[in-house]
Amino acid sequence: MALYFIGLGLYDEKDISLRGLEAIKRCDVVYLENYTSMLSCDVKKLEKLYGKNIILSSRELVENKAEDTILKDALSKDVAFLVIGDPMSATTHIDLRLRAEKAGIGCIVVHNASVFSAVGVTGLQLYKFGRTTSIPFQEEKWHPETPYDAIKENMNSGLHTLILLDLRPDEKKFMTVNQAIEYLLSIEDKRKEKVFSKELFCVGCARLGSLKPCIKAGNAEELLKENFGKPVHCLIVPGKLHFAEEEALELFKIHK
Ligand SMILES: C[S@@+](CC[C@H](N)C(=O)[O-])C[C@H]1O[C@@H](n2cnc3c(N)ncnc32)[C@H](O)[C@@H]1O
């Protein structure tokens, strides 16, 4: 009996590894985590290719009800926990793995591509990224400034910042690059520390790993006017650029 954490990659049902697919075929129960990212295909397509019924797991199920569902099943059966991207690139999944190990359930991890590596397609070097940050939907009166602070901290060290943007797939809601830029400009307006100005050079990305990714580089004001299309989006603020990075980014500049 084991709990398999299986990465599905970033695009559609066909991004799974052969090892991942073989593991799913062996499993009695299959869950799909559908709150930290989105595939470009319907769950039905996964069910057809993998030959299994898939149970959708909300954040609530994974974080608060796993002991009565996923972990309970894994005590007596082989269970697959499918994750879009890489299964170990979100704290909530690492936590689930620790809870499984504590309950005496053996865990097997099958890795896959993640947004954390896919951003390499921009030409920005992965080892020069600093702390990743995220922007949540602004609701009520909670307007965190941590993304602004993370950019500032990374900038001071010459490092790039990857900014993840909130999404709620069950409500068909996702944050766009444009909304993220507006949010950061609103913090700049308030703090005036010259961290995120309209002139700041940024890279907006959408649907990385898909056959139609969208990558656009330009200053914040220019990117605000662009349409990045369907989900999922993320934003990068480059730090100090190596000439090879500059050369690669030329490919994506809006105004050459
Ligand atoms: C928690 S992270 C992703 C974790 C996922 N398990 C992975 O390995 O990629 C979720 C955020 O990453 C970004 N993201 C995920 N997939 C993306 C993609 N294909 N293109 C652009 N951004 C993406 C979005 O900003 C999204 O809100």
The ligand as an SDF file (V2000), in Angstrom:
LIG
                    3D

 27 29  0  0  0  0  0  0  0  0999 V2000
    1.7290   27.0080   -6.5480 C   0  0  0  0  0  0  0  0  0  0  0  0
    2.2890   27.4590   -8.1090 S   0  0  0  0  0  0  0  0  0  0  0  0
    2.4600   26.0400   -9.0790 C   0  0  0  0  0  0  0  0  0  0  0  0
    2.6440   24.7590   -8.4870 C   0  0  0  0  0  0  0  0  0  0  0  0
    2.6030   23.6450   -9.4970 C   0  0  0  0  0  0  0  0  0  0  0  0
    2.4730   22.4500   -8.7310 N   0  0  0  0  0  0  0  0  0  0  0  0
    3.8650   23.5960  -10.3750 C   0  0  0  0  0  0  0  0  0  0  0  0
    4.7030   22.7350  -10.1100 O   0  0  0  0  0  0  0  0  0  0  0  0
    4.0050   24.3790  -11.3190 O   0  0  0  0  0  0  0  0  0  0  0  0
    0.8800   28.0990   -8.8810 C   0  0  0  0  0  0  0  0  0  0  0  0
    1.1590   29.3880   -9.6260 C   0  0  0  0  0  0  0  0  0  0  0  0
    2.2040   29.1910  -10.5690 O   0  0  0  0  0  0  0  0  0  0  0  0
    1.9430   29.9370  -11.7360 C   0  0  0  0  0  0  0  0  0  0  0  0
    1.8240   28.9760  -12.8400 N   0  0  0  0  0  0  0  0  0  0  0  0
    1.5340   27.6590  -12.7420 C   0  0  0  0  0  0  0  0  0  0  0  0
    1.5390   27.0840  -13.9370 N   0  0  0  0  0  0  0  0  0  0  0  0
    1.8450   28.0590  -14.8360 C   0  0  0  0  0  0  0  0  0  0  0  0
    1.9980   28.0900  -16.2400 C   0  0  0  0  0  0  0  0  0  0  0  0
    1.8500   26.9780  -16.9670 N   0  0  0  0  0  0  0  0  0  0  0  0
    2.3010   29.2710  -16.8380 N   0  0  0  0  0  0  0  0  0  0  0  0
    2.4470   30.3990  -16.0920 C   0  0  0  0  0  0  0  0  0  0  0  0
    2.3270   30.4250  -14.7490 N   0  0  0  0  0  0  0  0  0  0  0  0
    2.0160   29.2740  -14.1330 C   0  0  0  0  0  0  0  0  0  0  0  0
    0.6470   30.7120  -11.5450 C   0  0  0  0  0  0  0  0  0  0  0  0
    0.9530   32.0370  -11.1670 O   0  0  0  0  0  0  0  0  0  0  0  0
   -0.0070   29.9080  -10.4300 C   0  0  0  0  0  0  0  0  0  0  0  0
   -0.8440   30.6760   -9.6440 O   0  0  0  0  0  0  0  0  0  0  0  0
  1  2  1  0
  2  3  1  0
  2 10  1  0
  3  4  1  0
  4  5  1  0
  5  6  1  0
  5  7  1  0
  7  8  2  0
  7  9  1  0
 10 11  1  0
 11 12  1  0
 11 26  1  0
 12 13  1  0
 13 14  1  0
 13 24  1  0
 14 15  1  0
 14 23  1  0
 15 16  2  0
 16 17  1  0
 17 18  1  0
 17 23  2  0
 18 19  1  0
 18 20  2  0
 20 21  1  0
 21 22  2  0
 22 23  1  0
 24 25  1  0
 24 26  1  0
 26 27  1  0
M  CHG  2   2   1   9  -1
M  END
$$$$
